[in-house]
Amino acid sequence: MDRLTSMQAFAKTVELGSLTAAATAMGTSPQMVGKHVGALEERLGTQLLRRTTRRQSLTETGQVFYERCRVILAETEAAEALARDLGARPRGRLRIGAPVNYGAGKVAPLVTRFLRDFPEVQVELSLSDRYVDVVDEGYDAVFRLGPLVDSTLVSRVLETHRQIACASPAYLAARGVPQHPEDLVAHDCLGYVNWSGRPYAEWVFTKDGRSRAVTVASRFQVNDGRVLVAAAVEGHGVILQPAAVVETAIGRGRLCPVLQHYRAPERTLHLLFPAGRSTAPKLRAFVDRVASELGPRSRD
């Protein structure tokens, strides 16, 4: 007899209190359930159930064996469910959260490519620099910058979020090219304001293991890096923004990097998602795509 079916018959008999009840639950006869239990006892060489005309009870060995059967049957069911999910096609809605600048520059293009490859998936992408509660606010996954606090969420380490100081060729021709971080004090700097309303007024640069912090003055501040890029292209000053936000303008020659001998601040990007949702085909496909396109890369 099939050992797994026999274990199921034995467990059902214990849980439901009789061979007849177990047979009804399994869609078979009490005689067949009895044969399965008997086959287990013969295989193990010991009695599992004490049977009388009025009741049945577990032997000491039967109690131990039943507890292990419950674990094995639960693991078997979970394995089968996972196998079914692995074979399923990604479909349904995903709610994804990301920081504004990074989301617009990197995540949104990734999402459109993902949707092209998985036509049965819908994505709601929410861009915000505030801290969002993944579970309470109903997100399937969020991109988060910087160190993580202890969490029950699953995290995947992605690429390093690198920042670049840059300005337009016209501005640099008129005001000069800063050679050291301290030179920025004499320049017009365009400031980024986070979701709480606090500006990032201190720019930190590192060289040879030594950090240099400079407090910049910003006549123009905004909470959208794309607006800062547009202002810098128009010649209004120096900006410090993520590579994802400025790389297109730099590639077209509309902005020029400065202070390249110094390393600008960088933060690690993570993708976070609830552990219980990680086996859903739609989320698993999205996580795999993100890891493939935005995973850690070797540095130059």
C-alpha angles and dihedrals in degrees: 000000000000106000095212092052090048090052090050091050091049093048092048091050091053094045097044097037102235145048090242094055091046090050092052091050092049096042095241139098128282088239091058092048088051090052091052093051091045091050090055092049091049091048092049095040093228141085117262101178131037106215129196130165090262107033147358132220139183122260117224090261090045091056093052092044092049092054091053091045090056091055094046094047092048092050090048091052091048091049091051091048091050091049090051091050092049089056094046123099117245109256139151137049127319123195110206129183127201141163112272101246098037091042093054095043103040114003099050094055090046090052093052091051090047091052091051090056096042107041094175093061125086121199129202106196115196116193116202137138094212122101109264127199104233098203102034093046094046102245120157091203140350135198112229132186128217133008118346127231119227108287144165088229123108113243132201118197112230134179126318113265100230124192128210130201111219146152138186121279090242093053093048092047090053101039104026132247115283111236099186132029090248089062089070090075088074093048135080106253125192112221134217118219118205126221093272091058095252116131122225092239097158116072115193124201128182132209129168090354094304122115123217119195123196127186109222128203115226122194089182123044129173139165096231121077092203089062090050090053091052091050092048092049087054089057101254098132152289121320133193109208141148117281089241089062100044105030095091093052090046091049090054093049093245092117130032124207116238133194090029092160087067129068113236121215116288134186132196117248121220134189111218128193138160113270093228093061098046095097095055106114094228094053094040090053091049094048091049091050092049092048090050096049103029103026124126114297132196114260125237 
